[in-house]
Amino acid sequence: MLTIVQVIWAVLMAVWGAFLLRLGNTYGFALLILMVLYAFAIIQWRRGKPWARWACMTPPALVVLITAPGIINNIMLILSGDPLYRDSPGTLVVVGISVVLFIAFPLPLIALLAANRAGDAAADAD
């Protein structure tokens, strides 16, 4: 189940990265590279490599740390009634997509990976 969630998030992020790259945004290229490395870490984790579990936690954590301040700022502007958000429903859609891709998916994913790691560590201690 966890691997399925990881793969879904990686594919969604890769599609978003390709979209940004097509628009000429270099952040999209960095996102694509990060997702390729993430896919490699997922495969290595499924093969039983102990380092890969920590490597699987790094991309979601990086995405949250890098994007959370901007998303929080956008949400604060929405709640304060900023004209940009009041007059442009498209901006709200973009902020919604950002929240889902950059916060709503990675935070539970990090929690699931940490819980999975804690369960494995407890099993190793026995």
C-alpha positions as CSV (number, residue, x, y, z in Angstrom):
1,M,0.0,0.0,0.0
2,L,2.8,2.4,1.0
3,T,4.6,1.8,-2.3
4,I,1.5,2.5,-4.3
5,V,1.0,5.8,-2.5
6,Q,4.7,6.6,-3.2
7,V,4.4,5.8,-6.9
8,I,1.2,7.8,-7.3
9,W,2.8,10.8,-5.7
10,A,6.0,10.4,-7.8
11,V,4.0,10.2,-11.0
12,L,1.8,13.2,-10.1
13,M,4.9,15.2,-9.3
14,A,6.7,14.1,-12.5
15,V,3.7,15.2,-14.5
16,W,3.7,18.6,-12.7
17,G,7.4,18.9,-13.3
18,A,7.0,18.1,-17.0
19,F,4.2,20.7,-17.2
20,L,6.4,23.3,-15.6
21,L,9.4,22.4,-17.8
22,R,7.2,22.8,-20.9
23,L,6.4,26.3,-19.7
24,G,10.1,27.0,-19.5
25,N,10.4,26.8,-15.7
26,T,13.7,25.3,-14.6
27,Y,12.0,24.2,-11.3
28,G,10.3,21.6,-13.4
29,F,13.6,20.1,-14.5
30,A,14.7,19.9,-10.9
31,L,11.4,18.3,-9.9
32,L,11.8,15.6,-12.7
33,I,15.3,14.8,-11.5
34,L,14.2,14.5,-7.9
35,M,11.3,12.2,-8.9
36,V,13.7,9.9,-10.9
37,L,15.9,9.7,-7.8
38,Y,12.9,9.0,-5.7
39,A,11.8,6.2,-8.0
40,F,15.2,4.7,-7.7
41,A,15.0,4.9,-3.9
42,I,11.6,3.2,-4.0
43,I,12.9,0.4,-6.1
44,Q,15.9,-0.1,-3.8
45,W,13.7,0.0,-0.7
46,R,11.5,-2.8,-2.2
47,R,14.7,-4.7,-2.7
48,G,15.5,-4.5,1.0
49,K,18.3,-1.9,1.0
50,P,18.2,-0.2,4.5
51,W,19.5,3.1,3.3
52,A,16.7,3.4,0.8
53,R,14.0,3.9,3.4
54,W,15.6,7.1,4.6
55,A,16.2,8.1,1.0
56,C,12.5,7.7,0.4
57,M,11.7,10.2,3.1
58,T,14.0,12.9,1.7
59,P,12.1,14.0,-1.5
60,P,8.8,14.5,0.3
61,A,10.5,16.4,3.1
62,L,12.3,18.6,0.7
63,V,9.2,19.4,-1.3
64,V,7.3,20.3,1.9
65,L,10.2,22.4,3.3
66,I,10.7,24.3,0.0
67,T,7.0,24.9,-0.9
68,A,5.2,25.3,2.5
69,P,6.2,28.9,3.1
70,G,4.8,30.0,-0.3
71,I,1.7,28.0,0.1
72,I,1.0,29.3,3.6
73,N,1.5,32.8,2.2
74,N,-1.0,32.2,-0.6
75,I,-3.5,30.8,1.9
76,M,-3.1,33.8,4.1
77,L,-3.7,36.1,1.1
78,I,-6.8,34.1,0.2
79,L,-8.2,34.4,3.7
80,S,-7.4,38.1,3.9
81,G,-9.4,38.8,0.7
82,D,-6.6,39.9,-1.6
83,P,-7.9,41.2,-4.9
84,L,-5.6,38.8,-6.9
85,Y,-7.4,35.8,-5.4
86,R,-10.9,37.4,-5.2
87,D,-10.9,38.3,-8.9
88,S,-9.1,35.3,-10.3
89,P,-10.6,31.8,-9.7
90,G,-7.7,30.3,-11.8
91,T,-5.3,31.4,-9.1
92,L,-7.4,29.5,-6.5
93,V,-7.2,26.4,-8.7
94,V,-3.4,26.7,-8.9
95,V,-3.1,27.1,-5.1
96,G,-5.4,24.1,-4.6
97,I,-3.3,22.0,-6.9
98,S,-0.2,23.2,-5.0
99,V,-1.7,22.3,-1.6
100,V,-2.6,18.8,-2.8
101,L,0.7,18.0,-4.5
102,F,3.1,19.7,-2.2
103,I,1.5,19.4,1.3
104,A,-1.5,17.0,1.4
105,F,0.3,14.1,-0.3
106,P,3.9,14.4,1.2
107,L,3.0,15.0,4.8
108,P,1.0,11.7,5.3
109,L,3.6,10.0,3.1
110,I,6.4,11.1,5.5
111,A,4.3,10.0,8.5
112,L,3.6,6.5,6.9
113,L,7.3,6.1,6.1
114,A,8.3,7.0,9.6
115,A,5.7,4.7,11.1
116,N,6.9,1.9,8.9
117,R,10.5,2.6,9.9
118,A,9.5,2.6,13.6
119,G,7.7,-0.7,13.1
120,D,10.7,-2.3,11.5
121,A,13.1,-0.9,14.2
122,A,10.8,-2.5,16.9
123,A,10.8,-5.8,15.0
124,D,14.6,-5.7,14.7
125,A,15.0,-5.1,18.4
126,D,13.1,-8.3,19.3
